[in-house]
Amino acid sequence: MRIRIIAIGQKMPAWVSTAYDDYAKRINGDMQLQMLELPMQKRGKNSNAAQLTEKEGKTILDVLKPGERVVALDVLGKDLTTQKLASKLKDWQMDGRNVAIIIGGPDGLSPAVLQRADDKISLSKLTLPHPLVRVLLSEQLYRAWSINHGHPYHR
């Protein structure tokens, strides 16, 4: 199974790429982790957040592949423990589809992306910086994968 993290925003600090790459490399065999960065719309003091989010949403929808399971990261999504995420990974693998996990821009995800999502999950009720979300998500996916494979990482 391939999991694509589709994220709004490019040019992340080096520590983000280093951490993401480390976790992505640790996952092997039956699961691959990939990152697709999409451009964020320029924001200014007179910007219309809803219009910018809609444009970013269209960009996201345009890169989704037919048949892909879409998982939106959303503050109103389901709270998961790491064990529940591991269980979801098993379910997704049994489903047989590749997965796209969506990280929105600073104003969140458009209604169209949320409507397209097969699942909505929340990493935290806290507001997290987008670079940190990428690292946290990749680490948790690795941790869930390690649980499913009996790897000692998760203790």
C-alpha positions in Angstrom: 0.0 0.0 0.0 1.2 3.5 -0.8 0.3 6.4 1.5 0.7 9.8 -0.1 0.8 12.7 2.3 -0.5 15.6 0.2 0.4 18.9 1.9 -0.3 22.5 1.1 2.9 24.5 1.5 6.4 24.1 0.1 9.9 25.1 1.2 9.8 23.6 4.7 12.8 24.0 7.0 15.5 21.4 6.7 14.6 19.8 10.0 11.2 18.9 8.6 12.6 17.1 5.5 15.2 15.4 7.6 12.7 14.0 10.1 10.1 13.1 7.4 12.8 11.3 5.3 14.0 9.4 8.4 10.5 8.0 9.2 9.6 7.4 5.5 12.8 5.3 5.1 12.1 3.2 8.2 8.8 2.0 6.7 9.5 -0.8 4.2 7.9 -3.8 2.6 4.1 -3.7 2.4 3.8 0.1 2.9 5.4 3.1 1.2 5.2 6.7 2.4 5.5 9.5 -0.1 5.2 13.3 0.3 3.6 15.6 -2.3 3.9 19.3 -1.6 1.4 21.7 -3.3 1.8 25.5 -3.5 0.0 27.6 -0.9 -2.0 30.5 -2.2 -0.4 33.9 -1.3 -2.0 35.5 1.6 -2.1 39.2 2.5 -3.9 41.4 4.9 -6.9 41.8 2.5 -7.0 38.1 1.4 -10.3 36.2 1.4 -9.5 33.0 3.4 -12.5 31.1 2.0 -11.5 31.9 -1.6 -7.9 30.9 -1.0 -8.9 27.7 0.7 -11.2 26.9 -2.3 -8.3 27.4 -4.7 -6.0 25.1 -2.6 -8.9 22.6 -2.4 -9.1 22.5 -6.2 -5.4 21.9 -6.4 -5.7 19.0 -3.9 -8.7 17.4 -5.7 -6.8 17.7 -9.0 -3.9 15.5 -7.8 -6.1 12.8 -6.2 -5.9 9.5 -8.1 -9.0 7.5 -9.0 -9.9 5.0 -6.4 -7.6 6.4 -3.7 -8.9 6.4 -0.1 -8.8 10.1 1.0 -8.1 10.9 4.7 -8.4 14.5 5.7 -6.6 15.9 8.7 -9.2 18.1 10.4 -9.6 19.5 13.9 -13.1 18.1 13.9 -12.0 14.6 12.8 -11.9 11.5 14.9 -9.4 11.4 17.7 -7.2 8.3 17.4 -4.8 6.6 19.7 -1.7 5.1 18.1 -3.2 1.7 18.5 -6.4 2.8 16.7 -4.2 4.3 13.9 -2.5 0.9 13.6 -5.9 -0.8 13.4 -6.9 1.7 10.7 -3.7 1.0 8.7 -4.7 -2.7 8.7 -8.2 -1.9 7.6 -6.8 0.4 4.8 -4.5 -2.4 3.7 -7.4 -4.9 3.6 -9.4 -2.4 1.6 -6.7 -2.7 -1.1 -6.6 0.9 -2.1 -3.8 3.4 -1.8 -4.3 6.2 0.6 -3.9 10.0 0.4 -3.7 11.9 3.7 -4.4 15.6 3.2 -2.8 18.4 5.2 -4.5 21.7 4.5 -3.1 25.2 4.5 -3.2 27.8 7.2 -7.0 28.2 6.9 -7.8 24.4 6.8 -9.4 22.4 4.0 -12.1 23.4 1.6 -15.6 22.0 2.0 -15.1 20.1 -1.3 -12.0 18.3 0.0 -13.8 17.5 3.3 -16.8 16.1 1.4 -14.5 14.0 -0.8 -12.7 12.5 2.2 -13.5 8.9 3.2 -12.2 9.5 6.7 -11.5 12.6 8.8 -9.0 12.3 11.6 -7.5 14.7 14.1 -3.9 14.6 15.3 -4.7 16.8 18.2 -7.1 19.4 19.5 -4.1 21.7 19.8 -3.3 24.0 16.9 0.0 22.7 15.5 2.4 24.4 13.1 2.1 22.8 9.6 5.8 21.8 9.5 5.4 19.9 12.8 2.2 18.2 11.5 4.3 16.6 8.7 6.8 15.2 11.2 4.2 14.1 13.7 2.1 12.4 11.1 5.0 10.5 9.5 6.3 9.5 13.0 2.8 8.2 14.0 2.4 6.3 10.7 5.8 4.7 11.3 4.8 3.9 14.9 1.5 2.4 13.8 3.3 0.4 11.1 5.8 -0.9 13.7 3.0 -2.0 16.0 1.4 -4.0 13.1 4.8 -5.7 12.4 5.7 -6.4 16.0 8.7 -4.1 15.7 10.1 -3.0 19.1 9.9 0.8 18.3 6.5 1.2 20.0 6.9 0.4 23.7 
